[in-house]
């Protein structure tokens, strides 16, 4: 562990006060963390563990620390011989002192969120600094085995018990974000990839191993074995009261997703599916439509013009599921823990192609209704002529009915143009989700066309008119007698 303290110019601490912090803080760490946090007593270089005064922060305040990026830390320390870097700043806050800190984890190369605390007693600066270090510490676990939605992990440094059991102790319902460390042939890290929309939830823990359940919006992301890849996960804690979530289109589109519905639920898709099946079964038994949405949707939000929503943090149940809908179509469903970051973005498929298809099919459906109504009126007139024995008009009406191109063929041709054009556009964008939804919408439209413009309807109608003519011809001799 390497700890660096930066002192703002307005904190007015004497050299004695600073020496007191550097003297007492290692003692508190040894008394509380024990062997789990290793510090060196003498500074031997820029990359050694220990407690040092920071000299490279441009602005040694909480604001400067908040603007710091992981790239800046890596630029300062291109090689690291430590596992954790804690950066602390001390500045005045009225009659007291404000201490802020951030953690940089070397394995994941992630810079954690800012934590602040105020003290009004100068002698307790070291104790307050340690409290921030304890809050900042994010345990890292190695994923040793994955089977289905379960994972076995081991904590780094779990062989060392801490004198203070609250330091770095894994607890039930801890949440971890997994990441991959890609290695070259020399076992050197060449790339690190955080796994989005995936969390490990700690269920059981012993001294060496812990059992976690996996909640992910990606299929089988952790199950496949990979050569020269280390699978690890870092603990995350919601530290912000809310998160601004932006819906970003995939690819190069600059479209903003305004007016999209985001449903919030504590249930995952499998549990929602079970409710849906139960609702369908109840609907079939009772003959009434049963809605199950109220049982799993706790809140529904609508994106603004910028395509963003604000999701509140719930400390009692941090993990939620986001169901993103464009119209009636479900375009994304992912788990998320609000409060980990002040703002984040979720990429969703470009849905403009599907929306365009829905619009064109709505127009086609309107034309279909008009065509069916026109055929119905035409058949009604022919029936009326047949009942009046005006067979000359009946024959003309039937010839007119059969002379044109089959209405079903006309509508099928229109549907083919819509389907082919939209499918090619989706394939060009490599948008398989849109391609699948286009196929589903067009199948439904084709079913309607075949149902309402079935040629057998005209055949049955001609048979009906023929029966009426035969019946009237049979009745004609009886009337003469």
KOLVEX-290570 format. One record per residue (C-alpha): x, y, z; residue in three letters. Coordinates in steps of 0.02 Angstrom, whole numbers, plus 50000, padded with zeros to 5 digits. Example, Ala and Ser with C-alpha at 12.3 -4.5 7.8 and 13.67 -1.06 7.14 Angstrom:
! residues 2
+-------+-------+-------+---------+
!     x !     y !     z ! drenlum !
+-------+-------+-------+---------+
! 50615 ! 49775 ! 50390 !     ALA !
! 50684 ! 49947 ! 50357 !     SER !
+-------+-------+-------+---------+
! end
This chain:
! residues 481
+-------+-------+-------+---------+
!     x !     y !     z ! drenlum !
+-------+-------+-------+---------+
! 50000 ! 50000 ! 50000 !     UNK !
! 50063 ! 50173 ! 49955 !     UNK !
! 49984 ! 50325 ! 50038 !     UNK !
! 50017 ! 50504 ! 49983 !     UNK !
! 49959 ! 50660 ! 50073 !     UNK !
! 49948 ! 50830 ! 49991 !     UNK !
! 49925 ! 50986 ! 50098 !     UNK !
! 49834 ! 51139 ! 50032 !     UNK !
! 49916 ! 51307 ! 50063 !     UNK !
! 49771 ! 51366 ! 50171 !     UNK !
! 49774 ! 51222 ! 50296 !     UNK !
! 49904 ! 51313 ! 50405 !     UNK !
! 49983 ! 51156 ! 50475 !     UNK !
! 50154 ! 51170 ! 50552 !     UNK !
! 50297 ! 51051 ! 50515 !     UNK !
! 50265 ! 50972 ! 50685 !     UNK !
! 50082 ! 50940 ! 50640 !     UNK !
! 50131 ! 50858 ! 50477 !     UNK !
! 50263 ! 50749 ! 50561 !     UNK !
! 50131 ! 50695 ! 50686 !     UNK !
! 50020 ! 50633 ! 50544 !     UNK !
! 50162 ! 50538 ! 50461 !     UNK !
! 50212 ! 50462 ! 50629 !     UNK !
! 50040 ! 50413 ! 50695 !     UNK !
! 49959 ! 50352 ! 50535 !     UNK !
! 50076 ! 50201 ! 50514 !     UNK !
! 50046 ! 50156 ! 50696 !     UNK !
! 49857 ! 50160 ! 50671 !     UNK !
! 49872 ! 50055 ! 50513 !     UNK !
! 49980 ! 49924 ! 50600 !     UNK !
! 49862 ! 49919 ! 50748 !     UNK !
! 49706 ! 49901 ! 50638 !     UNK !
! 49757 ! 49819 ! 50473 !     UNK !
! 49906 ! 49719 ! 50533 !     UNK !
! 50002 ! 49622 ! 50402 !     UNK !
! 49867 ! 49643 ! 50271 !     UNK !
! 49927 ! 49819 ! 50229 !     UNK !
! 50113 ! 49820 ! 50200 !     UNK !
! 50207 ! 49983 ! 50218 !     UNK !
! 50392 ! 50022 ! 50209 !     UNK !
! 50475 ! 50129 ! 50340 !     UNK !
! 50598 ! 50217 ! 50227 !     UNK !
! 50568 ! 50296 ! 50057 !     UNK !
! 50672 ! 50201 ! 49930 !     UNK !
! 50599 ! 50264 ! 49766 !     UNK !
! 50447 ! 50330 ! 49678 !     UNK !
! 50360 ! 50161 ! 49666 !     UNK !
! 50384 ! 50092 ! 49842 !     UNK !
! 50247 ! 50064 ! 49969 !     UNK !
! 50236 ! 50178 ! 50118 !     UNK !
! 50171 ! 50349 ! 50172 !     UNK !
! 50239 ! 50502 ! 50083 !     UNK !
! 50199 ! 50683 ! 50051 !     UNK !
! 50129 ! 50712 ! 49877 !     UNK !
! 50221 ! 50836 ! 49768 !     UNK !
! 50142 ! 50812 ! 49597 !     UNK !
! 49957 ! 50854 ! 49621 !     UNK !
! 49927 ! 51017 ! 49528 !     UNK !
! 49787 ! 51068 ! 49646 !     UNK !
! 49807 ! 50987 ! 49820 !     UNK !
! 49623 ! 51002 ! 49865 !     UNK !
! 49468 ! 50894 ! 49855 !     UNK !
! 49420 ! 50984 ! 49693 !     UNK !
! 49589 ! 50944 ! 49615 !     UNK !
! 49578 ! 50765 ! 49676 !     UNK !
! 49403 ! 50747 ! 49603 !     UNK !
! 49466 ! 50804 ! 49432 !     UNK !
! 49608 ! 50678 ! 49435 !     UNK !
! 49600 ! 50536 ! 49307 !     UNK !
! 49672 ! 50361 ! 49305 !     UNK !
! 49776 ! 50408 ! 49153 !     UNK !
! 49863 ! 50545 ! 49255 !     UNK !
! 49904 ! 50421 ! 49392 !     UNK !
! 49975 ! 50296 ! 49266 !     UNK !
! 50076 ! 50435 ! 49187 !     UNK !
! 50150 ! 50475 ! 49357 !     UNK !
! 50180 ! 50290 ! 49396 !     UNK !
! 50207 ! 50195 ! 49232 !     UNK !
! 50268 ! 50046 ! 49333 !     UNK !
! 50198 ! 50001 ! 49503 !     UNK !
! 50271 ! 49894 ! 49641 !     UNK !
! 50121 ! 49928 ! 49753 !     UNK !
! 49943 ! 49859 ! 49743 !     UNK !
! 49846 ! 50008 ! 49809 !     UNK !
! 49879 ! 50194 ! 49798 !     UNK !
! 49783 ! 50309 ! 49915 !     UNK !
! 49789 ! 50496 ! 49878 !     UNK !
! 49735 ! 50611 ! 50021 !     UNK !
! 49719 ! 50800 ! 50026 !     UNK !
! 49707 ! 50908 ! 50181 !     UNK !
! 49632 ! 51083 ! 50173 !     UNK !
! 49548 ! 51204 ! 50291 !     UNK !
! 49359 ! 51201 ! 50316 !     UNK !
! 49307 ! 51347 ! 50424 !     UNK !
! 49378 ! 51315 ! 50597 !     UNK !
! 49416 ! 51133 ! 50552 !     UNK !
! 49500 ! 51029 ! 50419 !     UNK !
! 49429 ! 50935 ! 50271 !     UNK !
! 49516 ! 50776 ! 50218 !     UNK !
! 49474 ! 50700 ! 50048 !     UNK !
! 49539 ! 50541 ! 49970 !     UNK !
! 49532 ! 50428 ! 49818 !     UNK !
! 49594 ! 50251 ! 49791 !     UNK !
! 49688 ! 50190 ! 49637 !     UNK !
! 49684 ! 50002 ! 49616 !     UNK !
! 49831 ! 49937 ! 49515 !     UNK !
! 49753 ! 49771 ! 49462 !     UNK !
! 49600 ! 49852 ! 49383 !     UNK !
! 49684 ! 50021 ! 49351 !     UNK !
! 49526 ! 50104 ! 49415 !     UNK !
! 49520 ! 50266 ! 49512 !     UNK !
! 49383 ! 50260 ! 49642 !     UNK !
! 49260 ! 50396 ! 49691 !     UNK !
! 49300 ! 50539 ! 49808 !     UNK !
! 49270 ! 50519 ! 49995 !     UNK !
! 49272 ! 50671 ! 50111 !     UNK !
! 49270 ! 50695 ! 50298 !     UNK !
! 49288 ! 50845 ! 50413 !     UNK !
! 49373 ! 50855 ! 50583 !     UNK !
! 49386 ! 51002 ! 50701 !     UNK !
! 49527 ! 50934 ! 50808 !     UNK !
! 49703 ! 50950 ! 50740 !     UNK !
! 49770 ! 50805 ! 50847 !     UNK !
! 49646 ! 50687 ! 50762 !     UNK !
! 49701 ! 50718 ! 50584 !     UNK !
! 49789 ! 50549 ! 50577 !     UNK !
! 49635 ! 50457 ! 50643 !     UNK !
! 49520 ! 50546 ! 50519 !     UNK !
! 49641 ! 50504 ! 50378 !     UNK !
! 49635 ! 50320 ! 50425 !     UNK !
! 49444 ! 50322 ! 50430 !     UNK !
! 49446 ! 50384 ! 50250 !     UNK !
! 49572 ! 50250 ! 50202 !     UNK !
! 49459 ! 50118 ! 50277 !     UNK !
! 49308 ! 50185 ! 50181 !     UNK !
! 49408 ! 50196 ! 50019 !     UNK !
! 49480 ! 50020 ! 50026 !     UNK !
! 49402 ! 49909 ! 49890 !     UNK !
! 49437 ! 49724 ! 49910 !     UNK !
! 49494 ! 49631 ! 49754 !     UNK !
! 49448 ! 49449 ! 49728 !     UNK !
! 49510 ! 49320 ! 49603 !     UNK !
! 49376 ! 49223 ! 49511 !     UNK !
! 49433 ! 49042 ! 49525 !     UNK !
! 49284 ! 48946 ! 49455 !     UNK !
! 49120 ! 48986 ! 49368 !     UNK !
! 48973 ! 48868 ! 49347 !     UNK !
! 48813 ! 48937 ! 49276 !     UNK !
! 48764 ! 49090 ! 49377 !     UNK !
! 48878 ! 49045 ! 49523 !     UNK !
! 49061 ! 49089 ! 49551 !     UNK !
! 49193 ! 49042 ! 49679 !     UNK !
! 49313 ! 49183 ! 49722 !     UNK !
! 49459 ! 49209 ! 49841 !     UNK !
! 49507 ! 49375 ! 49918 !     UNK !
! 49682 ! 49443 ! 49896 !     UNK !
! 49775 ! 49437 ! 50061 !     UNK !
! 49640 ! 49330 ! 50142 !     UNK !
! 49776 ! 49231 ! 50232 !     UNK !
! 49810 ! 49384 ! 50341 !     UNK !
! 49684 ! 49417 ! 50478 !     UNK !
! 49666 ! 49600 ! 50527 !     UNK !
! 49663 ! 49653 ! 50711 !     UNK !
! 49512 ! 49761 ! 50668 !     UNK !
! 49384 ! 49644 ! 50585 !     UNK !
! 49303 ! 49791 ! 50494 !     UNK !
! 49458 ! 49818 ! 50386 !     UNK !
! 49439 ! 49737 ! 50215 !     UNK !
! 49320 ! 49602 ! 50278 !     UNK !
! 49204 ! 49524 ! 50150 !     UNK !
! 49022 ! 49521 ! 50200 !     UNK !
! 48863 ! 49448 ! 50130 !     UNK !
! 48779 ! 49556 ! 49998 !     UNK !
! 48945 ! 49638 ! 49949 !     UNK !
! 48946 ! 49682 ! 49764 !     UNK !
! 49093 ! 49661 ! 49645 !     UNK !
! 49123 ! 49717 ! 49467 !     UNK !
! 49225 ! 49588 ! 49368 !     UNK !
! 49366 ! 49629 ! 49248 !     UNK !
! 49486 ! 49535 ! 49133 !     UNK !
! 49674 ! 49555 ! 49138 !     UNK !
! 49747 ! 49502 ! 48970 !     UNK !
! 49927 ! 49441 ! 48981 !     UNK !
! 50062 ! 49415 ! 48851 !     UNK !
! 50178 ! 49265 ! 48842 !     UNK !
! 50290 ! 49343 ! 48974 !     UNK !
! 50140 ! 49355 ! 49092 !     UNK !
! 50141 ! 49543 ! 49080 !     UNK !
! 49977 ! 49638 ! 49076 !     UNK !
! 49943 ! 49709 ! 48903 !     UNK !
! 49761 ! 49758 ! 48924 !     UNK !
! 49625 ! 49771 ! 49058 !     UNK !
! 49440 ! 49760 ! 49017 !     UNK !
! 49302 ! 49799 ! 49141 !     UNK !
! 49146 ! 49692 ! 49114 !     UNK !
! 48994 ! 49806 ! 49096 !     UNK !
! 48823 ! 49770 ! 49170 !     UNK !
! 48888 ! 49621 ! 49269 !     UNK !
! 48899 ! 49601 ! 49458 !     UNK !
! 48953 ! 49467 ! 49580 !     UNK !
! 48845 ! 49460 ! 49736 !     UNK !
! 48929 ! 49379 ! 49886 !     UNK !
! 48817 ! 49245 ! 49962 !     UNK !
! 48931 ! 49142 ! 50075 !     UNK !
! 49106 ! 49172 ! 50139 !     UNK !
! 49237 ! 49078 ! 50238 !     UNK !
! 49416 ! 49124 ! 50275 !     UNK !
! 49487 ! 49076 ! 50105 !     UNK !
! 49344 ! 49065 ! 49979 !     UNK !
! 49179 ! 49150 ! 49947 !     UNK !
! 49029 ! 49096 ! 49844 !     UNK !
! 48947 ! 49227 ! 49735 !     UNK !
! 48795 ! 49233 ! 49623 !     UNK !
! 48815 ! 49317 ! 49453 !     UNK !
! 48693 ! 49449 ! 49392 !     UNK !
! 48728 ! 49502 ! 49214 !     UNK !
! 48647 ! 49576 ! 49061 !     UNK !
! 48772 ! 49478 ! 48954 !     UNK !
! 48761 ! 49293 ! 48917 !     UNK !
! 48899 ! 49178 ! 48975 !     UNK !
! 49025 ! 49319 ! 48992 !     UNK !
! 49121 ! 49234 ! 49134 !     UNK !
! 49089 ! 49051 ! 49096 !     UNK !
! 49210 ! 49019 ! 48951 !     UNK !
! 49392 ! 48980 ! 48987 !     UNK !
! 49523 ! 49096 ! 48914 !     UNK !
! 49709 ! 49072 ! 48895 !     UNK !
! 49824 ! 49201 ! 48973 !     UNK !
! 49677 ! 49293 ! 49050 !     UNK !
! 49657 ! 49329 ! 49235 !     UNK !
! 49479 ! 49353 ! 49298 !     UNK !
! 49463 ! 49466 ! 49448 !     UNK !
! 49330 ! 49577 ! 49526 !     UNK !
! 49336 ! 49734 ! 49633 !     UNK !
! 49210 ! 49779 ! 49768 !     UNK !
! 49097 ! 49928 ! 49734 !     UNK !
! 48993 ! 50030 ! 49856 !     UNK !
! 48858 ! 50159 ! 49811 !     UNK !
! 48927 ! 50327 ! 49869 !     UNK !
! 48814 ! 50448 ! 49775 !     UNK !
! 48628 ! 50481 ! 49811 !     UNK !
! 48584 ! 50463 ! 49626 !     UNK !
! 48656 ! 50425 ! 49456 !     UNK !
! 48620 ! 50513 ! 49293 !     UNK !
! 48598 ! 50376 ! 49162 !     UNK !
! 48615 ! 50422 ! 48978 !     UNK !
! 48549 ! 50312 ! 48838 !     UNK !
! 48677 ! 50313 ! 48698 !     UNK !
! 48648 ! 50235 ! 48526 !     UNK !
! 48772 ! 50105 ! 48468 !     UNK !
! 48881 ! 50141 ! 48319 !     UNK !
! 48910 ! 50314 ! 48247 !     UNK !
! 48734 ! 50381 ! 48264 !     UNK !
! 48716 ! 50548 ! 48354 !     UNK !
! 48532 ! 50520 ! 48388 !     UNK !
! 48473 ! 50562 ! 48565 !     UNK !
! 48353 ! 50438 ! 48639 !     UNK !
! 48218 ! 50554 ! 48700 !     UNK !
! 48051 ! 50486 ! 48757 !     UNK !
! 48109 ! 50308 ! 48791 !     UNK !
! 48035 ! 50215 ! 48938 !     UNK !
! 48151 ! 50144 ! 49070 !     UNK !
! 48065 ! 50024 ! 49190 !     UNK !
! 48149 ! 49989 ! 49357 !     UNK !
! 48125 ! 49820 ! 49439 !     UNK !
! 48207 ! 49714 ! 49575 !     UNK !
! 48173 ! 49557 ! 49471 !     UNK !
! 48286 ! 49484 ! 49337 !     UNK !
! 48219 ! 49428 ! 49166 !     UNK !
! 48198 ! 49247 ! 49222 !     UNK !
! 48088 ! 49299 ! 49368 !     UNK !
! 47989 ! 49416 ! 49256 !     UNK !
! 47963 ! 49274 ! 49133 !     UNK !
! 47893 ! 49165 ! 49271 !     UNK !
! 47768 ! 49301 ! 49317 !     UNK !
! 47721 ! 49319 ! 49134 !     UNK !
! 47690 ! 49131 ! 49116 !     UNK !
! 47585 ! 49131 ! 49276 !     UNK !
! 47484 ! 49280 ! 49212 !     UNK !
! 47452 ! 49196 ! 49044 !     UNK !
! 47396 ! 49036 ! 49131 !     UNK !
! 47277 ! 49134 ! 49244 !     UNK !
! 47212 ! 49229 ! 49094 !     UNK !
! 47173 ! 49066 ! 49002 !     UNK !
! 47084 ! 48995 ! 49154 !     UNK !
! 46980 ! 49148 ! 49195 !     UNK !
! 46955 ! 49215 ! 49018 !     UNK !
! 47008 ! 49389 ! 49077 !     UNK !
! 47167 ! 49482 ! 49034 !     UNK !
! 47286 ! 49479 ! 49183 !     UNK !
! 47419 ! 49613 ! 49200 !     UNK !
! 47579 ! 49567 ! 49292 !     UNK !
! 47680 ! 49727 ! 49264 !     UNK !
! 47631 ! 49801 ! 49432 !     UNK !
! 47709 ! 49651 ! 49518 !     UNK !
! 47883 ! 49685 ! 49453 !     UNK !
! 47893 ! 49869 ! 49400 !     UNK !
! 47930 ! 49983 ! 49547 !     UNK !
! 47957 ! 50140 ! 49443 !     UNK !
! 47947 ! 50197 ! 49262 !     UNK !
! 48050 ! 50342 ! 49197 !     UNK !
! 48047 ! 50435 ! 49031 !     UNK !
! 48208 ! 50501 ! 48954 !     UNK !
! 48218 ! 50689 ! 48924 !     UNK !
! 48273 ! 50777 ! 48765 !     UNK !
! 48455 ! 50733 ! 48800 !     UNK !
! 48408 ! 50550 ! 48822 !     UNK !
! 48447 ! 50545 ! 49009 !     UNK !
! 48357 ! 50494 ! 49168 !     UNK !
! 48402 ! 50507 ! 49353 !     UNK !
! 48400 ! 50346 ! 49454 !     UNK !
! 48393 ! 50359 ! 49644 !     UNK !
! 48504 ! 50253 ! 49756 !     UNK !
! 48419 ! 50130 ! 49874 !     UNK !
! 48540 ! 50077 ! 50013 !     UNK !
! 48424 ! 49936 ! 50070 !     UNK !
! 48421 ! 49855 ! 49898 !     UNK !
! 48562 ! 49926 ! 49790 !     UNK !
! 48547 ! 49811 ! 49638 !     UNK !
! 48405 ! 49846 ! 49516 !     UNK !
! 48362 ! 49792 ! 49339 !     UNK !
! 48334 ! 49919 ! 49200 !     UNK !
! 48211 ! 49871 ! 49062 !     UNK !
! 48230 ! 49995 ! 48919 !     UNK !
! 48084 ! 50002 ! 48798 !     UNK !
! 48061 ! 50091 ! 48634 !     UNK !
! 47875 ! 50089 ! 48607 !     UNK !
! 47823 ! 49911 ! 48648 !     UNK !
! 47992 ! 49837 ! 48602 !     UNK !
! 48116 ! 49790 ! 48738 !     UNK !
! 48285 ! 49852 ! 48676 !     UNK !
! 48392 ! 49820 ! 48831 !     UNK !
! 48381 ! 49739 ! 49002 !     UNK !
! 48531 ! 49755 ! 49117 !     UNK !
! 48568 ! 49754 ! 49304 !     UNK !
! 48637 ! 49912 ! 49383 !     UNK !
! 48686 ! 49982 ! 49552 !     UNK !
! 48645 ! 50169 ! 49559 !     UNK !
! 48762 ! 50277 ! 49660 !     UNK !
! 48926 ! 50195 ! 49609 !     UNK !
! 48959 ! 50340 ! 49491 !     UNK !
! 48875 ! 50510 ! 49474 !     UNK !
! 48840 ! 50478 ! 49290 !     UNK !
! 48855 ! 50335 ! 49168 !     UNK !
! 48791 ! 50283 ! 48996 !     UNK !
! 48710 ! 50128 ! 48925 !     UNK !
! 48725 ! 50087 ! 48741 !     UNK !
! 48563 ! 50030 ! 48661 !     UNK !
! 48531 ! 49974 ! 48482 !     UNK !
! 48487 ! 50105 ! 48353 !     UNK !
! 48298 ! 50082 ! 48347 !     UNK !
! 48258 ! 50204 ! 48206 !     UNK !
! 48246 ! 50065 ! 48077 !     UNK !
! 48118 ! 49968 ! 48179 !     UNK !
! 48019 ! 50125 ! 48216 !     UNK !
! 48017 ! 50165 ! 48029 !     UNK !
! 47953 ! 49989 ! 47992 !     UNK !
! 47817 ! 50009 ! 48124 !     UNK !
! 47762 ! 50171 ! 48042 !     UNK !
! 47758 ! 50095 ! 47868 !     UNK !
! 47664 ! 49943 ! 47932 !     UNK !
! 47538 ! 50056 ! 48019 !     UNK !
! 47504 ! 50140 ! 47850 !     UNK !
! 47493 ! 49970 ! 47766 !     UNK !
! 47373 ! 49910 ! 47901 !     UNK !
! 47263 ! 50062 ! 47869 !     UNK !
! 47262 ! 50023 ! 47683 !     UNK !
! 47219 ! 49843 ! 47725 !     UNK !
! 47069 ! 49898 ! 47828 !     UNK !
! 47009 ! 50007 ! 47684 !     UNK !
! 47031 ! 49865 ! 47560 !     UNK !
! 46937 ! 49741 ! 47671 !     UNK !
! 46797 ! 49868 ! 47696 !     UNK !
! 46788 ! 49900 ! 47508 !     UNK !
! 46778 ! 49714 ! 47470 !     UNK !
! 46644 ! 49693 ! 47602 !     UNK !
! 46539 ! 49834 ! 47529 !     UNK !
! 46561 ! 49765 ! 47353 !     UNK !
! 46505 ! 49592 ! 47408 !     UNK !
! 46358 ! 49669 ! 47501 !     UNK !
! 46301 ! 49758 ! 47342 !     UNK !
! 46314 ! 49597 ! 47242 !     UNK !
! 46209 ! 49505 ! 47373 !     UNK !
! 46080 ! 49644 ! 47364 !     UNK !
! 46071 ! 49628 ! 47174 !     UNK !
! 46056 ! 49441 ! 47188 !     UNK !
! 45908 ! 49454 ! 47307 !     UNK !
! 45823 ! 49572 ! 47182 !     UNK !
! 45854 ! 49448 ! 47038 !     UNK !
! 45961 ! 49577 ! 46949 !     UNK !
! 46082 ! 49446 ! 46884 !     UNK !
! 46152 ! 49559 ! 46751 !     UNK !
! 46225 ! 49673 ! 46884 !     UNK !
! 46276 ! 49521 ! 46987 !     UNK !
! 46377 ! 49449 ! 46842 !     UNK !
! 46457 ! 49619 ! 46810 !     UNK !
! 46500 ! 49640 ! 46992 !     UNK !
! 46581 ! 49467 ! 47003 !     UNK !
! 46680 ! 49500 ! 46844 !     UNK !
! 46741 ! 49663 ! 46919 !     UNK !
! 46784 ! 49572 ! 47079 !     UNK !
! 46891 ! 49445 ! 46985 !     UNK !
! 46962 ! 49557 ! 46850 !     UNK !
! 47088 ! 49653 ! 46957 !     UNK !
! 47251 ! 49590 ! 47028 !     UNK !
! 47231 ! 49487 ! 47185 !     UNK !
! 47222 ! 49609 ! 47332 !     UNK !
! 47324 ! 49489 ! 47437 !     UNK !
! 47464 ! 49488 ! 47307 !     UNK !
! 47466 ! 49678 ! 47303 !     UNK !
! 47485 ! 49690 ! 47491 !     UNK !
! 47613 ! 49551 ! 47498 !     UNK !
! 47718 ! 49643 ! 47369 !     UNK !
! 47709 ! 49803 ! 47472 !     UNK !
! 47758 ! 49705 ! 47628 !     UNK !
! 47905 ! 49627 ! 47537 !     UNK !
! 47972 ! 49798 ! 47489 !     UNK !
! 47960 ! 49858 ! 47670 !     UNK !
! 48041 ! 49700 ! 47738 !     UNK !
! 48186 ! 49691 ! 47614 !     UNK !
! 48230 ! 49876 ! 47627 !     UNK !
! 48229 ! 49877 ! 47818 !     UNK !
! 48323 ! 49712 ! 47832 !     UNK !
! 48461 ! 49773 ! 47717 !     UNK !
! 48478 ! 49932 ! 47820 !     UNK !
! 48488 ! 49830 ! 47982 !     UNK !
! 48618 ! 49713 ! 47906 !     UNK !
! 48721 ! 49861 ! 47850 !     UNK !
! 48725 ! 49921 ! 48031 !     UNK !
! 48752 ! 49743 ! 48093 !     UNK !
! 48602 ! 49768 ! 48203 !     UNK !
! 48539 ! 49591 ! 48232 !     UNK !
! 48413 ! 49645 ! 48362 !     UNK !
! 48328 ! 49762 ! 48238 !     UNK !
! 48336 ! 49627 ! 48104 !     UNK !
! 48247 ! 49505 ! 48218 !     UNK !
! 48113 ! 49630 ! 48268 !     UNK !
! 48084 ! 49678 ! 48084 !     UNK !
! 48058 ! 49494 ! 48041 !     UNK !
! 47935 ! 49475 ! 48185 !     UNK !
! 47834 ! 49631 ! 48138 !     UNK !
! 47826 ! 49578 ! 47956 !     UNK !
! 47768 ! 49403 ! 48003 !     UNK !
! 47625 ! 49478 ! 48103 !     UNK !
! 47578 ! 49591 ! 47956 !     UNK !
! 47584 ! 49444 ! 47835 !     UNK !
! 47469 ! 49344 ! 47949 !     UNK !
! 47342 ! 49486 ! 47946 !     UNK !
! 47352 ! 49499 ! 47757 !     UNK !
! 47326 ! 49312 ! 47734 !     UNK !
! 47183 ! 49312 ! 47858 !     UNK !
! 47081 ! 49455 ! 47787 !     UNK !
! 47124 ! 49438 ! 47602 !     UNK !
! 47115 ! 49249 ! 47587 !     UNK !
! 47061 ! 49205 ! 47407 !     UNK !
! 46950 ! 49068 ! 47475 !     UNK !
! 46836 ! 49206 ! 47537 !     UNK !
! 46794 ! 49256 ! 47357 !     UNK !
! 46774 ! 49073 ! 47307 !     UNK !
! 46653 ! 49045 ! 47451 !     UNK !
! 46562 ! 49205 ! 47404 !     UNK !
! 46541 ! 49147 ! 47223 !     UNK !
! 46475 ! 48980 ! 47287 !     UNK !
! 46351 ! 49076 ! 47396 !     UNK !
! 46288 ! 49178 ! 47247 !     UNK !
! 46275 ! 49020 ! 47141 !     UNK !
! 46169 ! 48938 ! 47277 !     UNK !
! 46056 ! 49091 ! 47280 !     UNK !
! 46035 ! 49084 ! 47091 !     UNK !
! 45998 ! 48897 ! 47092 !     UNK !
! 45872 ! 48922 ! 47232 !     UNK !
! 45783 ! 49060 ! 47140 !     UNK !
! 45778 ! 48959 ! 46978 !     UNK !
! 45700 ! 48813 ! 47074 !     UNK !
! 45569 ! 48926 ! 47150 !     UNK !
! 45523 ! 49007 ! 46984 !     UNK !
! 45420 ! 48856 ! 46913 !     UNK !
! 45328 ! 48841 ! 47078 !     UNK !
! 45270 ! 49019 ! 47066 !     UNK !
! 45206 ! 48992 ! 46887 !     UNK !
! 45102 ! 48843 ! 46946 !     UNK !
+-------+-------+-------+---------+
! end
